[in-house]
Amino acid sequence: MNEIATGMFFWLLKILGAYLALLVVLTFILSRWKKKSKQETEEISQSRQKRSKK
């Protein structure tokens, strides 16, 4: 019985580790995407300002 409990414990740890790794990767991707989106928005507004000054 103890072997089964130990096996289940390690199985749950593996699932939890995979879930946390996925969460970290998705958070990293999302933060980079937000930065890129914000930078593109700023570039668009700057180009509009340059056009309006001309």
N, C-alpha and C positions, 0 to 999 in steps of 0.2 A: 504493500500500500504506500509506503514511503517513497518508493521509486516512482510510482505513478504521480504522486504529488509533486515530487521534484521535477519530473518531466513536464508537467503542466505549468509549473512555475517558470521554468526556462522558456517554454513556448509562449507564455504570456509576456515575459520580458522581451522576447524577440519581436512580438507584435507591437508592443509599446515602443520599442526602439525604432522600428520601421515607421510607426505613426509619427513619432517626434522628428525623425529625420525628414519625412515628407513635409511636415509642418514648417520646419526650418527652411527647407528648399523653397517651398511656395512663398513663404514670407520674404525671402531674399529676392525671388523673381518679381514679386509684387512691388517691393520697394524700388527695385531698379526700373520697373515699368512706369511707376508713378513719377520718378525723377525724370525719366526720358520724356514722358508726356508733359510734365511741367516745363521742361526745357524747350520743347517744341512750341508750346503755347507762348512762352516768352519770346521766342524767335519770330513767331507770326506777328505778335503785337509790335515788336521792334520794326519789322519790315513794313507794317501798316503805318507806323509813325513816320518812317523815312519817306514813304510814298506821299503822305499827307503834307509833309514839309515842302516837297517839291512843288 
